[in-house]
Structure formats: structure tokens, C-alpha cells
């Protein structure tokens, strides 16, 4: 029986509609609407599309979006200075710097400059560390979105075998931590892993985030598994493919995310949820300044 679709687009729309209700209630109670500052450096077409999608989602949720559209020649010092200003601006609750950045700017320095309490992408080492010690606050958006997708089809993940293919700081590593927090037995595979097919074949849950089209073959998938494909790769003919061999995997899996329309919309929804949470934490004076 072909796999059923894990519909991230539909779930994200429901989450954003719920956020709109919560934000409206907040404003009615006399508090400010959450505000998200988005920094875009350069004119990368894909980044422009991502930023536009995020701003449109903010509009639907009632979240104030402020765009800083900077030229490609902007220096690292200028970006860090802007982040510093936003860190101390009480009218801004979340800060997002759109990746990738031009080569003269170190993304690690940028991420570490954002105050953890405004790090709505969930990339700051402080926020990743909180997840590692089972005290999450602002969580990495894509892994958190994957967990919300899994919750649609699994009441309890405890004891399930989960394999994460990919170990990036933004997806793979926090993804493993999220699954571990949920009680899964987690294996993280990466470019040095031998016999990748054997690891994937024993997994109840497979999450793939490597940026290589159809790296994971459908024949590797355990019958009845849940497959989450984070990858989105543009092919020479303009079509989009994930990191999983979709058609063949769909013949074996019970659930599988489409590409596009699976994980991507959930990442945006979790960004907005993090922005509301950041505003709530600021209201309660729960903040971490570190060296902000």
C-alpha cells in the first residue's frame, strides 16, 4: 500500500491560523504584537523568495515584520553592529539573518552575536545547549517542525528507532536531540558512515537532511517506516527533488513528506511560533543577555 502524505503545508496553515488568534488576544490585552527583524544581505534569488514567504506568513499571523535589505558589499562589522542595535531594541522580539551570507561574512559570528532570547531560528549555541540538557526554549525551526509533523501520526515516539541522515548544526544535530528528547533510540549518520543502507533499513523513523538528491534509496526503507525528507534540490530541468528516492520509498513507507510542501512550510510556522514565544519570554522578563 502506498505511503500516506505527511502534509506540512496543511499543518503549517493551521498553526499559523492558531498563532493569529493568540497574537490577536495578546494585542487585545494591551500588549504589543510580536516583532521579527529580518536581515537580508545581497540579492540571492532563493533567499529573496524565502524572505518574502516569511513576511507573508508574518502578515497572516499578525506578527510585525521589519526587513533590513542590505547590499552584497555589506561588511561583517556592519551586520554585527546592526544585530547589536536590534539586541537592545525592546520593540524587536526576534532576529533572523537569512542564510547564505556573502563570503566576507562569517555565519558563526553572526549567529553568536544574536541574543539567545531573540534567536528565533534556534541556532545559537545557548539554545542548542538547552535542548541538549532537556530544557528547550527557542528550538531550531526545521527539527521542531519535523517533530510537529511526526506528532500528527505518532501518539508516542518512545522506544522507536530513529535514523537521522546528516549532521549539520542547523538540522541534523538538533534533529537528533529532538528525537532523543522524545524517547527515540537515535542514530546519526553522516559522510563518514559506512553501510548507510543498513542503518536506514532498521529505522522506524528516517529523517534525511543532506542536500543530495535521492541519496537515500527507496529499497532501503523499512516497510511501515515514517520518512521525513528535509532536502530540497533543484534539478537541471527546474524540477525539485528531495534527498530520498520518493516514488520507491513511498511504496514501502507508511508515511512520507512530499517535496516541496512537507518540511519547508513547517520551518516557517515554527519561526513564527518562536517569535511569539520570544515576546512572551520578554514580557516575563525571562532573558539571557550573555555578551549581547
Secondary structure by P-SEA (a helix, b strand, c coil): cccccccaaaaaaaaaaaaaaaaaaaaaaccccbbbbbbbccccaaaaaaaaaaaaaaaaacbbbbbbcccccccaaaaaaaaaaaaacccccbbbbcccccccccaaaaaaacccccccccccaaaaaaaaaccccccccaaaaaaaaaaacccccccbbbbbcccccccaaaaaaaaaaaccbbbbbcccccaaaaaaaaccbbbbcccccccccccccccbbbbbbcbbbbccccccccccccccccccccbbbcccccaaaaaaaaaaaaaaaaaaaaaacccccccc
